[in-house]
Each structure stands twice: as structure tokens, then as C-alpha cells.
């Protein structure tokens, strides 16, 4: 069984419905599903007709194909006759009297036994009365309801997963006090998930007058962005689709057919994989998306339509981040080896920085938004001052550079509780924690978390669990590491958080205790004492 987790995202405590709703199909929903299925069948038939039309251009080929099909049919018929003959001639089967297998049997009293047996013994109920065999007993209903319960002290963790070529989103419940992590439910996806973003804004159908919600936007190898309601379990279709499939979901076949013809980058929707998503936490109805079609799009979640489209880059756009305070400023990173900061109200007024390899991640420093971080495919981490705008990307001068890994820095995050506490994950299978206080980066601890190549490292959003780090990768498993219980972390950051005083037993979920923990801690202390040592270079101006 091959599986991998490509992306994760946390949902803060107290947001999820305590008792999620089980998806139920009423008559209206059944009509909608039937309409969608009919549209999909018509689309498939259209594709098939187009393929046939292409083959008709070569008549000889078609004729030969028909001959081969007829010949195969004759051979199959001959084989069937042979099988029947051999079957009937088999003496071993005569005892079963298969020639009369469908004849009516007779009971002891001489009455025929029908497929329904003795009808007099059947239970029945009056019209409009609930069938006791179809109604779940109250005790079982309560038990199922309790199994679905999510407590206000629980976090949700969302993980985009591919397992045996089947793509889905796993919704985990993380119980911190019990140190427990389990799958609550999952959602089938149309293609390999590449990014997920939690939304607190109600999107799409059946949201009523709600002003807040618990939704997730999912970007995949397909160009559409699906939005799902996390408070509904076993749902068959997303609440909304941002992109070409939106018209199809709404039942507008005419518009769906029209948009399917567009394959070039345009201002309405993406035409290639969606690589990154970023929700605007101040203007909650805005969602930014980045795509392999080289565009960045801004979606209005009220209308589920694309409000603006931007072409700041000349290659795939792979990472996005909204400024923590300037709500209209968006940071974008691309495989064209540049990073752009632009005000979405005036996109022509933009600043651009250059790096030496393909960009992997871009992030504003949430503790000091005058700065931002960039990680690259070459294993580098850069810190830039947004006020120091270069004349050309080649003249970009970072505050410091850090060779964090020998291979791609595929994941990156900033601890929400402590300034200067960073995490990097890499395809070299290592997770590293960094102290970059006073612009002098030093590694605190390095671990292999037994998740394979690391694709995602994310700190929990709540202060109470802000040190909990979710790590996932190519082995298809998630590990939760309570970094506040690591000795090297406690010693490195105790001056900024006195609660870290003293030693405690290290805690992880799904990861056995490390035999060489003391070695890791010692290495972290030694590098910390060097205040950067090898692997980093100060770029401050004199």
C-alpha cells in the first residue's frame, strides 16, 4: 500500500460544531445529484463522440477494428459453447440436479415453498408508520452521535492524502490532554491534493444566514478549488467549486460547456494545478490562489467568482501569504526564482526580490511584518527586509541566509508563541528547529520523524498548544511533536517563556522515544553556543 500526505492545516479550538451533522439526502438533494450525474454523463458522452469522430477520419482503421471485434465475439461464443458442453457432461455435478435448480420446493405439509416462505409470518406496519427495521434504535443513535462529538478543547487537523492512487482529505481530531490523534471522517477528492486552507467564512449552498463557519478550501492537480463544510460528515459534493466546475455544480450546463473550451490562462478561473491558497483573515470573504498556470487569483467567497487575476510571474506560482497588518498586501513566490510583494488594489505597484533557486515557501514574519522569509529548492532560507527594495531582483540583499538543508526546504513555519522560533522540513527526511533571535540563526534540534520525505510542518494556532508541531510526508502518516517538552527547545527559549523552566519528559504522538535524545540536545546546545557558526552568513549592512 503506497500513500503520502502532501499538505496539512490546523483548525483552532472551539470552531468545529460539537456534534457534526450526518449528511442526509432529501428529495431536493436527490434531484440535484441526479442532475449533476446526468450532466457528467452527457459530458462523458460528448468526449466519447468527439473521440469517435476523430477515428472516423480513418475509415480503414475503423473497418478493421469492427472485423476484429466480430471475430473476437465469434471466438467468445465458441468458447461459451465448449464450456456449457463440458459443464453438462461433468458427472460430479449431477448430484446437485442443476437442471431443476429453479423448480419450486415442497415443505413437509406438501405446500410449495416460495421465495418469501410463509407470508403469514412476515411482520408488517401501517402506512406512514416507521419501519422498525429501518429506524436506528435510540441507544445506537446516541452512541453514533457521541462518536462524532468534537469537544471545545479539541483541535482539528486537516491532511491531504493519496493512498493507492485514491485522493482524499482526512479530518483528524487532536485531543491534547489525552495525547490522542484519530481520523474523525474523510472527504473524497478529485485529484492529488496540493494545498489546503481553513476558512471561517460560510461558502456556497445551504449556509443560510450564518456569518461564521468551519470550511476548508482544497487545491489539487485539477484547476478547480473545492470548498467543503467540515461540520457535515459523509457529504457527496462540495459546498462550492471555485473555477470551471462551479457552473456544473450549480447546474448551468450551457455555461459549463462554454468554459470547458477555455484552456489558456484567463481572468475567470485557473486552467492548471492549484499550488497554494491563502485566506485573508481581515477581509474574510477573500481567498487568494496560486497556480501552475502562472497566475494568482483573488476569489470573492460571497459570489464564488474570481474578482481579480494577476500575472506577476513568468513561471508557476507556488506560495502565497497575506501581510498580517496591511490586509491588501500579498506576498507571492514562484519557480521563476522571484518573490513579489504587491498591493492587490494597485497591482502595478509591486516590489520584487530574487533568489538563486526555485522558491518553495514565502512567509511574512508574524512577529515583525517588516520582514519576510523565503525557502528554496536548494535548501536555503532567506530573511528579507521589505523596506529594502532592490532596483532589480539580482541586486536583492537578504538580512541573512541560512543553508538549512542539503536538499529542498519543502516546508516551513513560524511559531505563533515565540518570536524567532522557526521550523524547516526537507526532502532529506529531517525536521529542524531554529532560533533566529537577533538575526543570528542557530539550530536548536534536528530530528527524523519517521514520516519519510517531509512535505508539511505546521505549528498549532492556539496559545495553549502553540508548541505542538504537526509533521507529515511521503510515508502517509502524521506525527504530533510537543516541541515544548524537548530539552534543547526549553533551554533555548526559556528566557522568552519562563514556563519552559526545568526538564520534562518529551512527548510525541505516533513517534517512539528517541534513544539518542541527549545527543540531539547536546548538539543543539553546542550550535546554540556558537550563535550560528557554520551554515549561516550575516548580511547586515555596516
C-alpha positions, 0 to 999 in steps of 0.5 A, spaced: 500 500 500 503 506 497 500 513 500 503 520 502 500 526 505 502 532 501 499 538 505 496 539 512 492 545 516 490 546 523 483 548 525 483 552 532 479 550 538 472 551 539 470 552 531 468 545 529 460 544 531 460 539 537 456 534 534 457 534 526 451 533 522 450 526 518 449 528 511 442 526 509 439 526 502 432 529 501 428 529 495 431 536 493 438 533 494 436 527 490 434 531 484 440 535 484 445 529 484 441 526 479 442 532 475 449 533 476 450 525 474 446 526 468 450 532 466 457 528 467 454 523 463 452 527 457 459 530 458 462 523 458 458 522 452 460 528 448 468 526 449 466 519 447 463 522 440 468 527 439 473 521 440 469 517 435 469 522 430 476 523 430 477 515 428 472 516 423 477 520 419 480 513 418 475 509 415 480 503 414 482 503 421 475 503 423 473 497 418 478 493 421 477 494 428 469 492 427 472 485 423 476 484 429 471 485 434 466 480 430 471 475 430 473 476 437 465 475 439 465 469 434 471 466 438 467 468 445 461 464 443 465 458 441 468 458 447 461 459 451 459 453 447 465 448 449 464 450 456 456 449 457 458 442 453 463 440 458 459 443 464 453 438 462 457 432 461 461 433 468 458 427 472 460 430 479 455 435 478 449 431 477 448 430 484 446 437 485 440 436 479 442 443 476 437 442 471 431 443 476 435 448 480 429 453 479 423 448 480 419 450 486 420 446 493 415 442 497 415 443 505 413 437 509 405 439 509 406 438 501 405 446 500 410 449 495 415 453 498 416 460 495 421 465 495 418 469 501 416 462 505 410 463 509 407 470 508 403 469 514 409 470 518 412 476 515 411 482 520 408 488 517 406 496 519 401 501 517 402 506 512 406 512 514 408 508 520 416 507 521 419 501 519 422 498 525 427 495 521 429 501 518 429 506 524 436 506 528 434 504 535 435 510 540 441 507 544 445 506 537 443 513 535 446 516 541 452 512 541 453 514 533 452 521 535 457 521 541 462 518 536 462 524 532 462 529 538 468 534 537 469 537 544 471 545 545 478 543 547 479 539 541 483 541 535 482 539 528 487 537 523 486 537 516 491 532 511 491 531 504 492 524 502 493 519 496 493 512 498 493 507 492 492 512 487 485 514 491 485 522 493 482 524 499 482 529 505 482 526 512 479 530 518 483 528 524 481 530 531 487 532 536 485 531 543 491 534 547 490 532 554 489 525 552 495 525 547 490 522 542 490 523 534 484 519 530 481 520 523 474 523 525 471 522 517 474 523 510 472 527 504 473 524 497 477 528 492 478 529 485 485 529 484 492 529 488 491 534 493 496 540 493 494 545 498 489 546 503 486 552 507 481 553 513 476 558 512 471 561 517 467 564 512 460 560 510 461 558 502 456 556 497 449 552 498 445 551 504 449 556 509 443 560 510 444 566 514 450 564 518 456 569 518 461 564 521 463 557 519 468 551 519 470 550 511 476 548 508 478 550 501 482 544 497 487 545 491 489 539 487 492 537 480 485 539 477 484 547 476 478 547 480 478 549 488 473 545 492 470 548 498 467 543 503 463 544 510 467 540 515 461 540 520 457 535 515 460 528 515 459 523 509 457 529 504 457 527 496 459 534 493 462 540 495 459 546 498 462 550 492 467 549 486 471 555 485 473 555 477 470 551 471 466 546 475 462 551 479 457 552 473 456 544 473 455 544 480 450 549 480 447 546 474 448 551 468 450 546 463 450 551 457 455 555 461 459 549 463 460 547 456 462 554 454 468 554 459 470 547 458 473 550 451 477 555 455 484 552 456 489 558 456 490 562 462 484 567 463 481 572 468 475 567 470 478 561 473 485 557 473 486 552 467 492 548 471 494 545 478 492 549 484 499 550 488 497 554 494 491 558 497 491 563 502 485 566 506 485 573 508 483 573 515 481 581 515 477 581 509 474 574 510 470 573 504 477 573 500 481 567 498 487 568 494 490 562 489 496 560 486 497 556 480 501 552 475 498 556 470 502 562 472 497 566 475 494 568 482 487 569 483 483 573 488 476 569 489 470 573 492 467 567 497 460 571 497 459 570 489 464 564 488 467 568 482 474 570 481 474 578 482 481 579 480 487 575 476 494 577 476 500 575 472 506 577 476 510 571 474 513 568 468 513 561 471 508 557 476 506 560 482 507 556 488 506 560 495 502 565 497 501 569 504 497 575 506 501 581 510 498 580 517 497 588 518 496 591 511 490 586 509 491 588 501 498 586 501 500 579 498 506 576 498 507 571 492 513 566 490 514 562 484 519 557 480 521 563 476 526 564 482 522 571 484 518 573 490 513 579 489 510 583 494 504 587 491 498 591 493 492 587 490 488 594 489 494 597 485 497 591 482 502 595 478 505 597 484 509 591 486 516 590 489 520 584 487 526 580 490 530 574 487 533 568 489 538 563 486 533 557 486 526 555 485 522 558 491 518 553 495 515 557 501 514 565 502 512 567 509 511 574 512 514 574 519 508 574 524 512 577 529 515 583 525 511 584 518 517 588 516 520 582 514 519 576 510 522 569 509 523 565 503 525 557 502 528 554 496 529 548 492 536 548 494 535 548 501 536 555 503 532 560 507 532 567 506 530 573 511 528 579 507 527 586 509 521 589 505 523 596 506 529 594 502 527 594 495 532 592 490 532 596 483 532 589 480 531 582 483 539 580 482 541 586 486 536 583 492 540 583 499 537 578 504 538 580 512 541 573 512 541 566 509 541 560 512 543 553 508 538 549 512 538 543 508 542 539 503 536 538 499 529 542 498 526 546 504 519 543 502 516 546 508 516 551 513 513 555 519 513 560 524 511 559 531 505 563 533 508 563 541 515 565 540 518 570 536 524 567 532 522 560 533 522 557 526 521 550 523 524 547 516 522 540 513 526 537 507 526 532 502 532 529 506 527 526 511 529 531 517 525 536 521 529 542 524 528 547 529 531 554 529 532 560 533 533 566 529 533 571 535 537 577 533 538 575 526 543 570 528 540 563 526 542 557 530 539 550 530 536 548 536 534 540 534 534 536 528 530 530 528 527 524 523 520 523 524 519 517 521 514 520 516 519 519 510 520 525 505 517 531 509 512 535 505 508 539 511 510 542 518 505 546 521 505 549 528 498 549 532 494 556 532 492 556 539 496 559 545 495 553 549 498 548 544 502 553 540 508 548 541 505 542 538 508 541 531 504 537 526 509 533 521 507 529 515 510 526 508 511 521 503 510 515 508 502 517 509 502 518 516 502 524 521 506 525 527 504 530 533 511 533 536 510 537 543 516 541 541 515 544 548 517 538 552 524 537 548 530 539 552 534 543 547 527 547 545 526 549 553 533 551 554 533 555 548 527 559 549 526 559 556 528 566 557 522 568 552 517 563 556 519 562 563 514 556 563 519 552 559 523 552 566 526 545 568 526 538 564 520 534 562 519 528 559 518 529 551 512 527 548 510 525 541 504 522 538 505 516 533 513 517 534 517 512 539 522 515 544 528 517 541 534 513 544 539 518 542 535 524 545 541 527 549 545 527 543 540 531 539 540 536 545 547 536 546 548 538 539 543 543 539 546 546 545 553 546 542 550 550 535 546 554 540 553 556 543 556 558 537 550 563 535 550 560 528 557 558 526 557 554 520 551 554 515 549 561 516 552 568 513 550 575 516 548 580 511 547 586 515 549 592 512 555 596 516 
